Amino acid sequence: MKDYHINIFYSEEDKGYIADIPDLAHCSAFGDTPEDALLQALIAKKAWLEAARAEGKPIPPPMYRPVIYQMAAAAG
């Protein structure tokens, strides 16, 4: 089963880690550590999906693949 890709990066401006899910518009989270940002992103993903279902909105399939993975698949 494919799942949504989660980007995690450090933000100098926020002095912490940001985790975002590119396939789910505006779904992101903050944490003091990468692990905390990931945990918060998983909570945000669950809430995002529940809200979309409750409102009858379409849920996009997991499609985002970072360029590095695309290049590795093409080289393999």
Secondary structure in CASP SS format (residue, H / E / C, confidence):
PFRMAT SS
TARGET T0000
AUTHOR 0000-0000-0000
METHOD secondary structure of the structure
MODEL  1
M C 1.00
K C 1.00
D C 1.00
Y C 1.00
H C 1.00
I C 1.00
N E 1.00
I E 1.00
F E 1.00
Y E 1.00
S E 1.00
E C 1.00
E C 1.00
D C 1.00
K C 1.00
G E 1.00
Y E 1.00
I E 1.00
A E 1.00
D E 1.00
I C 1.00
P C 1.00
D C 1.00
L C 1.00
A C 1.00
H C 1.00
C C 1.00
S E 1.00
A E 1.00
F E 1.00
G E 1.00
D C 1.00
T C 1.00
P H 1.00
E H 1.00
D H 1.00
A H 1.00
L H 1.00
L H 1.00
Q H 1.00
A H 1.00
L H 1.00
I H 1.00
A H 1.00
K H 1.00
K H 1.00
A H 1.00
W H 1.00
L H 1.00
E H 1.00
A H 1.00
A H 1.00
R H 1.00
A H 1.00
E C 1.00
G C 1.00
K C 1.00
P C 1.00
I C 1.00
P C 1.00
P C 1.00
P C 1.00
M C 1.00
Y C 1.00
R C 1.00
P C 1.00
V H 1.00
I H 1.00
Y H 1.00
Q H 1.00
M H 1.00
A H 1.00
A H 1.00
A H 1.00
A H 1.00
G C 1.00
END
